[in-house]
Amino acid sequence: MVPAMAETPDTAALARRWLDLWEDELAAFATDHGLAGPLAGLLAAFARFVPAGRADSGDGGPATPPRPAAASPASGDGAGGLDQFAHRLDALELRLARLERAGKSAAAKACPAKSRPRAKKRGKPAGK
């Protein structure tokens, strides 16, 4: 048996919180370009089960007028900025590699290998 609740929950507040949660989730879906294609396919699959011209609520009430067609998707795939960013990042990596090579050769000229102190070899510890 389930124990009785101490106080009655505020169903209106719970409904608002639930709707807020789903609004946040749907907003996140809308901004995720990776989900646009799969979501469009899912909606198209569901649309096959709705008879053409049927826009009523399914409860026998009056039919609502059909909605206008959805807007076409934005031009491009949304990754144009990422392509440009990747190109600039590659160029920076090449510049950095050249600077590192130039720095190493300048350091080698300033401090030849002969003048570097060598590490002393350590012998075996006493008693072993």
C-alpha positions in Angstrom: 0.0 0.0 0.0 1.2 3.5 -0.9 1.4 5.9 2.1 -0.8 9.1 1.8 1.0 12.3 0.8 1.4 14.9 3.4 0.2 17.7 1.2 -1.6 17.9 -2.2 0.8 18.8 -5.0 0.1 22.0 -7.0 -0.9 20.4 -10.3 -0.8 23.8 -12.1 2.8 24.4 -10.9 3.7 20.9 -11.9 2.2 21.4 -15.4 4.0 24.7 -15.8 7.3 23.1 -14.9 6.7 20.2 -17.2 5.9 22.5 -20.1 8.9 24.7 -19.3 11.1 21.5 -19.5 9.7 20.5 -22.9 10.0 24.0 -24.2 13.7 24.0 -23.3 14.2 20.6 -24.9 12.4 21.6 -28.1 14.4 24.8 -28.3 17.6 22.7 -27.9 16.4 20.4 -30.7 15.7 23.4 -33.0 19.2 24.7 -32.7 20.9 21.3 -33.2 21.7 21.2 -37.0 22.6 17.5 -36.7 19.0 16.6 -35.7 17.3 18.5 -38.5 17.5 15.7 -41.0 16.5 12.8 -38.7 13.7 14.8 -37.2 12.4 15.8 -40.7 12.4 12.1 -41.6 10.6 11.1 -38.4 7.9 13.7 -39.0 7.5 12.6 -42.6 7.1 9.0 -41.4 4.3 10.1 -39.0 2.7 12.2 -41.7 2.1 9.0 -43.7 -0.4 7.8 -41.1 -2.5 11.0 -41.2 -5.1 10.9 -44.0 -4.8 13.8 -46.5 -6.9 16.8 -45.6 -7.6 15.6 -42.1 -6.9 18.4 -39.7 -9.5 17.8 -37.0 -8.7 16.9 -33.4 -10.0 13.3 -33.8 -12.7 13.7 -31.2 -15.5 14.4 -33.8 -15.3 18.2 -33.2 -15.2 20.8 -36.0 -12.2 20.5 -38.3 -9.7 23.3 -38.2 -8.5 24.8 -41.5 -5.3 23.2 -42.9 -2.1 24.9 -41.9 0.1 26.6 -44.5 3.1 24.6 -45.7 6.2 24.7 -43.6 9.0 27.1 -44.5 11.9 25.7 -46.5 15.1 25.0 -44.5 17.7 27.7 -44.3 20.2 27.8 -47.1 23.4 25.8 -46.6 23.9 23.1 -44.0 24.9 25.4 -41.2 28.4 24.2 -41.1 29.9 27.0 -43.3 31.3 28.7 -40.3 32.9 25.5 -39.1 34.6 25.0 -42.5 36.1 28.4 -42.3 37.2 27.9 -38.7 38.9 24.6 -39.6 40.7 26.2 -42.4 42.0 29.0 -40.2 43.0 26.5 -37.5 45.0 24.6 -40.0 46.8 27.8 -41.1 47.6 28.6 -37.4 49.0 25.1 -36.8 51.3 25.5 -39.8 52.5 28.9 -38.5 53.1 27.6 -35.1 55.1 24.6 -36.4 57.3 27.0 -38.4 57.8 29.2 -35.4 58.7 26.2 -33.2 61.2 25.0 -35.8 62.7 28.5 -36.1 62.9 28.7 -32.3 64.7 25.4 -32.0 67.2 26.2 -34.7 67.9 29.6 -33.1 68.3 27.9 -29.7 70.7 25.3 -31.1 72.9 28.0 -32.6 73.0 30.0 -29.4 73.8 26.9 -27.3 75.7 24.3 -29.1 75.5 20.7 -27.9 79.2 20.6 -26.9 78.7 23.3 -24.2 75.7 21.5 -22.6 76.6 19.8 -19.3 76.1 16.1 -19.3 74.3 14.3 -16.6 76.5 12.3 -14.3 76.0 8.6 -14.4 74.8 7.2 -11.1 76.4 4.0 -9.8 74.7 1.2 -8.0 73.7 2.0 -4.5 76.1 0.7 -1.8 75.3 -2.8 -0.4 73.7 -4.2 -3.5 
